[in-house]
């Protein structure tokens, strides 16, 4: 066996507006790791998120490639697309179909109810996928394949957990040569960062896992923080700059600044490299693990935007959701970044178990009194595999996910002390209170690196939250 097709699922709901588009890192890492250990492997990556085409559009590409194994990645909002791709593959090729990513990892039973799916790769996928390739090459079945779930004699089999890779420097850089990075250079492509300083951007993971215990987060990479060495990170960034013309880097770690010393060393090496890049941290950093030196290094290295994962302005809710942020220290650190000239955005959530009107108002008040430039108020989605999903079930709440629920702007399940109507009123009130302030609009306009993008971004946010 040689030919492996890796497919990034598209949009589940036809016509659904999708906001975040980034290179398919999960598949790129699988491809790179497989090529490193099995040089005979021929791998093709097909990304339906950037193609923005229906699943049927990839059929001719697959027929020309003639894969012997197909792997499909999906988040929850891509679930239906993943199943359509699996059916398309099975209707065309008699080859094994393996799926992975947050959706099948957290809901393997649901994924394997689909007869077109043979195996689920759960969690971190490199070691499991390499062993899967070898087993298929040797004509062996899936029995004993750690880190997987599969069917055997019509029964679901959950194999033991796969050990995590301790040294991330042993994983090769993502297979950037298998994606068309220039497609992501298009100004029309909106990312989680909303704005960008330059069009030639690439994303990078410098670590895996977040050691904090937030009840709403996934556990895809475990809870033990594992990090690439600063030198390894800079080597990839230099390669992206020199080989692909990248001029802006978005760090998309779960917790880039957990190890402050390491974070500072990466920034120092970037400054010394003289690559003169623009930097952003769109996935959110830990807001109470910031100090003046780190902010100064971020600024010198080219950082123009930081997103803060805040969730709630209520100390009670901070404790309940196991985030445990020091809100006063966070407020000071936001102001520190603002004074340094960095554009700041805050992630907030509404709808936590037992949340009251006072808690919701505390969140709104924190956002209004902070130095944030922009803020997003999401409605909690209790995804399967998270602690908050377990709490919802214990509360007797029915949690049903549809593709449109994953936009975080529609109510999937109300766990608060409020009625649905009242919770949605607070959600709308938060956005109106934050943005319907002339001084705030002026602050945003002055800080925008490319002001001509502002109407487009405003319209995108309006569609995402209200349409």
Secondary structure, 3 states (H helix, E strand, C coil): CCEEEEEECCCCCCCCCCCCCCCCHHHHHHHHHHHHHCCCCEEEEEEHHHHCCCHHHHHHHHHHHCCCEEEEECCHHHHHHHHHHHHHHHHHCCCEEEEECHHHHHCHHHHHCCCCCCEEECCCCHHHHHHHHHHHHCCCCCCCCCCEEEEECCEEEECCCCCCCCCHHHCCCCCHHHCCHHHHHCCCCCCCCCCCCCCCEEEECCEECCCCCCCCCCCCCCCCCEECCHHHHHHHHHHHHHHHCCCEEEECCCCCCCCHHHHHHHHHHHHHHCCCCEEEEEEEECCCCCCHHHHHHHHHHCEEEEEEEEECCCHHHHHHCCCCCCHHHHHHHHHHHHHCCCEEEEEEEECCCCCCHHHHHHHHHHHHHCCCCEEEEEECCCCCCCHHHHHHHHCCCCCCCCHHHHHCCCCCCCCCCCCHHHHHHHHHHHHHHHHCCHHHHHHHHHHCCCHHHHHHHHHHHHHHHHC
